[in-house]
């Protein structure tokens, strides 16, 4: 009977563990929908989202601003920074997709005149525009117009394609990235000027995302590269793809910016510290950059008194501001201790009275109370 119960329990757990991967997330996207797997994958990754009523509306259109935002998320560059933004006449820095549009320009996904102009954020993105962006994200072999016409001849409207779209479309076909909805006709149509549907955009972005893992364009390749350097080696840090994880219990050095003491400081006093050097993995991937700012407060301060007690000085760190100006949770505790030889250990055990102090030249060991998950390409901390 015990064995039977174990078998039933194991089967129960297995069924429920695989259900999320089998379930599609939107009631209006059937599991046999031609783009169901791409929609599900991009939804899982947060690249696309549904409507407040829980539906996806796969046949609705997508605006140019929405597409720029989706493309940047699909490429994992939502935390990238742009030094010199381009000024548009129809959007400003307060516009909801301004940063994504600027990043799409920086990574050469889209182009515009040097002095800006109209972006047309609320216009629907066309199939031509969406497939061109997908190709622009990649490093591809150059092809001629003749080659493009040759590989596109299988499409019914190949002879009517805009000339500017021939090369991007030809490259898309060579890379098996062309997205056309299933049709009963023998020859599919590319329909470059037709607004792209949400289902088509999902499939296009999925193809772009997969190809960019292999052959990103030059700017994306640099942004997607895990950064390396010298510094304090976090021996137990792990790396999973482009993500680094500093486990709970890890001890790292921090350097305070002002003097604190068990004799003069008070519990509740705020402090600021910095990372005195990069924190790196064993393979030299940078987890936290030198100069990152840490903030917290003193949670236990007791002065050292002869024959009464040794001084107590404990830091409680709560936040870190990284090199990319992100402020994130970074919880740790620093218990200030003096290194004593055997004789002084005996003296302090009997006479007590030890005084503790930390000057800006000294470092304090901070023990993390929670794991920290970091994007190794840009230093962004996931919370």
C-alpha positions in Angstrom: 0.0 0.0 0.0 2.8 2.4 0.9 4.5 1.8 -2.5 1.1 2.4 -4.3 0.7 5.7 -2.5 4.2 6.7 -3.5 3.5 5.9 -7.1 0.3 7.8 -7.2 1.9 10.8 -5.5 4.7 10.8 -8.0 2.3 10.7 -10.9 0.2 13.5 -9.3 3.3 15.7 -9.0 4.5 14.9 -12.5 1.1 15.9 -14.0 1.0 19.2 -12.3 4.7 20.0 -13.0 4.1 19.7 -16.7 0.8 21.4 -16.9 2.2 24.9 -17.1 4.3 24.1 -20.1 1.3 22.4 -21.9 -1.1 25.2 -21.2 -1.5 28.1 -23.5 -2.0 31.5 -21.8 -4.7 33.2 -23.9 -8.2 31.8 -24.3 -8.4 33.3 -27.9 -5.3 31.5 -29.1 -6.1 27.9 -29.7 -3.3 25.4 -29.2 -3.4 24.6 -32.9 -3.2 28.3 -34.0 -0.3 28.7 -36.5 1.6 31.1 -34.2 0.6 29.6 -30.8 4.0 28.3 -29.8 5.7 31.7 -30.6 3.0 33.7 -28.8 3.4 31.4 -25.8 7.2 31.6 -25.8 7.3 35.4 -26.1 4.6 35.8 -23.5 6.6 33.7 -21.0 9.6 35.9 -21.6 7.6 39.1 -21.1 8.2 40.3 -24.7 4.5 40.5 -25.5 1.5 40.9 -23.1 -2.2 40.3 -23.4 -5.1 42.7 -22.9 -6.7 43.4 -19.5 -9.5 40.9 -20.2 -6.9 38.1 -20.5 -7.2 37.8 -24.3 -4.3 38.2 -26.9 -6.3 39.3 -30.0 -3.9 37.7 -32.5 -5.5 39.4 -35.5 -5.2 42.9 -34.1 -2.5 45.3 -35.4 0.6 46.7 -33.6 1.8 50.3 -33.6 5.3 51.3 -34.5 6.0 52.3 -30.9 4.7 49.0 -29.6 6.8 47.1 -32.1 10.0 49.0 -31.1 9.3 48.2 -27.5 8.7 44.5 -28.2 11.8 44.2 -30.4 14.1 45.7 -27.7 12.6 43.3 -25.1 13.0 40.3 -27.4 16.7 41.2 -27.8 17.1 41.6 -24.0 18.2 45.2 -24.3 15.5 47.0 -22.3 18.2 48.0 -19.7 20.7 49.3 -22.3 21.7 53.0 -22.2 21.8 55.4 -25.1 24.3 58.3 -24.8 23.0 60.5 -27.6 19.3 60.3 -28.3 17.8 61.5 -31.6 15.2 64.2 -31.4 11.8 63.5 -33.1 9.2 66.1 -33.7 6.2 63.9 -32.7 7.6 62.3 -29.5 9.5 63.6 -26.6 11.3 62.1 -23.5 8.0 61.8 -21.7 6.5 59.5 -24.3 6.0 55.9 -22.9 8.1 54.2 -25.6 10.7 56.9 -26.0 13.5 54.9 -24.5 12.7 51.8 -26.6 12.6 53.8 -29.8 16.0 55.4 -29.0 17.4 51.9 -28.3 16.0 50.6 -31.5 17.8 53.5 -33.3 21.0 52.9 -31.4 21.1 49.2 -32.3 20.4 49.9 -35.9 17.1 48.2 -36.0 15.5 51.3 -37.5 16.9 54.4 -39.2 15.9 58.1 -39.4 17.3 61.4 -40.6 20.1 62.8 -38.4 18.0 65.6 -37.2 15.0 63.4 -36.4 11.7 64.1 -38.0 8.5 62.2 -37.6 8.5 58.8 -36.0 4.8 58.1 -36.4 4.5 56.1 -33.2 0.8 55.4 -33.5 0.9 54.3 -37.1 0.5 50.5 -37.5 3.7 48.7 -38.3 3.7 47.0 -41.7 5.0 43.6 -42.6 7.8 45.2 -44.5 8.9 47.3 -41.5 8.7 44.4 -39.0 10.6 42.0 -41.2 13.2 44.6 -42.0 13.8 45.3 -38.3 14.3 41.6 -37.7 17.0 41.4 -40.4 18.6 44.6 -39.2 19.2 42.9 -35.8 21.5 40.4 -37.5 24.9 40.1 -39.1 24.1 38.6 -42.5 25.8 37.9 -45.8 25.4 40.6 -48.5 23.2 39.6 -51.4 22.4 41.3 -54.7 19.0 42.4 -56.0 19.2 39.6 -58.5 19.7 37.1 -55.8 16.9 38.5 -53.7 14.5 38.3 -56.7 15.6 34.8 -57.3 14.9 33.5 -53.8 11.6 35.4 -53.6 10.2 34.2 -56.8 8.2 31.6 -54.9 5.8 34.3 -53.7 2.9 35.4 -55.8 3.5 39.2 -55.3 7.3 39.0 -55.7 7.3 41.2 -58.8 5.5 44.0 -57.0 7.6 44.3 -53.9 9.1 47.7 -53.1 12.7 47.8 -54.2 13.8 48.9 -50.7 12.3 45.7 -49.3 13.9 43.3 -51.7 17.2 42.8 -49.9 15.7 42.5 -46.4 13.1 40.1 -47.7 15.7 38.1 -49.6 17.8 37.7 -46.5 14.7 36.8 -44.5 13.9 34.0 -47.0 17.5 32.7 -47.0 17.4 32.6 -43.2 14.0 30.9 -43.2 12.5 34.0 -41.3 9.7 34.9 -43.7 6.4 34.8 -41.9 3.2 34.3 -43.9 -0.1 33.1 -42.6 -1.3 29.7 -43.9 -3.3 29.9 -47.1 -5.1 27.6 -49.5 -3.5 29.3 -52.5 -0.5 27.6 -54.1 1.6 30.7 -53.8 1.8 32.8 -50.7 1.8 36.6 -50.8 4.4 38.7 -48.8 2.0 41.7 -48.6 4.7 44.1 -47.5 2.5 47.1 -47.0 -0.2 45.4 -45.1 -0.3 46.1 -41.3 1.2 43.2 -39.4 -1.0 41.4 -37.0 -0.1 40.6 -33.4 0.3 36.9 -34.3 2.6 37.8 -37.3 4.7 40.1 -35.1 5.1 37.4 -32.5 6.4 35.0 -35.1 8.7 37.6 -36.6 10.1 38.6 -33.3 10.6 35.0 -32.3 12.6 34.3 -35.5 14.7 37.5 -34.8 15.3 36.5 -31.2 16.5 33.0 -32.2 18.8 34.2 -35.0 20.2 37.0 -32.9 21.5 34.4 -30.4 23.7 33.1 -33.3 24.5 36.2 -35.4 23.6 39.5 -33.8 24.7 42.7 -35.5 27.9 44.4 -34.3 26.3 46.7 -31.7 24.1 43.9 -30.3 27.0 41.5 -30.2 28.9 44.0 -28.0 25.9 44.6 -25.8 25.2 40.9 -25.4 28.8 40.1 -24.5 29.4 39.2 -20.9 31.8 41.8 -19.5 35.1 40.7 -17.9 37.6 42.3 -15.6 39.8 41.8 -12.6 38.7 42.2 -9.0 37.5 40.3 -5.9 36.7 36.8 -6.9 33.3 35.5 -5.6 34.3 31.8 -5.5 30.8 30.5 -5.1 29.1 32.6 -7.8 27.4 30.7 -10.6 26.8 31.6 -14.2 23.8 30.5 -16.2 24.0 31.8 -19.8 24.3 35.6 -19.4 23.1 35.6 -15.8 25.4 35.6 -12.8 24.1 34.6 -9.3 25.8 35.5 -6.0 24.4 33.1 -3.5 23.0 33.9 -0.1 25.7 33.8 2.6 28.4 35.1 0.3 30.9 37.5 1.9 32.1 40.6 -0.1 34.2 43.6 0.9 32.8 47.1 1.1 34.5 50.4 1.9 32.7 53.0 4.0 32.8 56.6 3.0 33.0 58.0 6.5 34.3 57.1 9.9 32.1 55.0 12.3 32.9 53.8 15.8 31.4 51.8 18.6 32.1 54.8 20.9 30.6 57.6 18.9 28.1 56.2 16.4 24.4 55.5 17.1 22.1 52.6 16.2 20.0 53.9 13.3 22.8 56.0 11.8 22.8 55.8 8.0 26.0 55.0 6.1 27.2 54.9 2.5 29.8 52.5 1.2 31.3 51.5 -2.1 32.5 48.4 -3.8 36.3 48.9 -3.5 36.9 46.7 -6.6 34.9 44.7 -9.1 33.2 41.6 -7.8 33.9 38.9 -10.4 33.3 35.2 -11.0 36.1 32.7 -11.2 36.0 33.2 -14.9 36.4 37.0 -14.5 32.9 37.9 -15.5 32.0 41.1 -13.7 29.1 40.8 -11.2 29.3 44.2 -9.5 31.4 47.1 -10.8 34.0 48.9 -8.7 32.5 52.1 -7.3 28.9 50.8 -7.0 27.3 52.5 -4.0 25.9 50.6 -1.1 23.6 52.1 1.6 22.2 51.0 4.9 22.2 51.7 8.6 23.8 50.7 11.8 21.5 48.3 13.6 23.5 47.5 16.7 26.1 49.9 18.3 27.4 49.4 21.8 30.5 51.1 23.2 33.3 49.1 24.7 33.7 49.4 28.5 36.3 47.9 30.7 35.1 44.8 32.6 31.6 45.3 31.1 31.7 44.4 27.4 33.6 44.6 24.2 32.3 47.1 21.6 29.6 46.1 19.2 29.2 47.5 15.7 26.9 45.9 13.2 25.9 47.2 9.7 22.6 46.4 7.9 22.9 47.0 4.2 19.7 47.3 2.2 20.4 48.9 -1.2 23.0 49.1 -4.0 23.2 51.7 -6.8 25.0 50.1 -9.7 27.2 51.6 -12.5 24.1 51.9 -14.7 22.3 54.0 -12.1 19.9 51.2 -11.1 19.0 51.1 -7.4 18.2 47.6 -6.3 17.9 45.5 -3.1 21.3 44.3 -1.8 20.6 42.9 1.7 23.6 42.0 3.9 25.0 42.3 7.4 28.4 43.4 8.5 29.5 42.4 11.9 32.7 44.4 12.7 35.3 42.3 14.4 39.0 42.9 15.2 41.5 40.2 14.3 43.2 39.2 17.6 46.1 37.0 18.5 45.6 34.4 21.2 46.9 36.8 23.9 44.5 39.5 23.0 41.6 37.1 22.8 42.3 36.2 26.4 42.7 39.8 27.5 39.4 40.8 25.8 37.6 37.8 27.2 38.7 38.7 30.8 39.0 42.5 30.8 36.7 43.4 27.9 36.6 47.0 26.9 37.5 46.6 23.2 36.7 49.6 21.0 35.7 49.2 17.4 36.1 51.7 14.6 36.2 51.7 10.8 37.9 54.5 8.8 37.2 55.2 5.1 40.5 53.5 4.3 39.4 50.1 5.7 37.1 47.5 4.3 34.2 45.7 6.0 33.0 42.2 5.1 29.4 42.1 4.2 27.5 38.8 4.3 24.6 38.6 1.9 21.2 37.7 3.4 19.6 37.1 0.0 21.0 35.9 -3.4 21.6 38.5 -6.0 20.9 37.8 -9.7 22.8 39.9 -12.3 22.8 40.3 -16.0 26.5 39.9 -16.9 26.1 41.9 -20.1 25.1 45.2 -18.5 25.3 44.8 -14.7 21.5 45.0 -14.3 20.2 43.4 -11.0 17.0 41.3 -11.3 14.6 41.7 -8.4 
